Amino acid sequence: MDPKAGQPSKRRELILFLFITVVLFPLLAVMIVGGYGFAVWIWQMIAGPPGPPGI
């Protein structure tokens, strides 16, 4: 077996790991939080602001 055979795989694995941790996860977090905020905003336009009515 060639010991250098695993090197490109390790480099690719490191690049993929960095992409996932630096780009993908933060982007997904922003999209999820933004989507939730948008859903709450739309819901409040339909149902009104939170709290007891008449105050």
Order of alpha helices (4+ residues) and beta strands (2+ residues): alpha-alpha
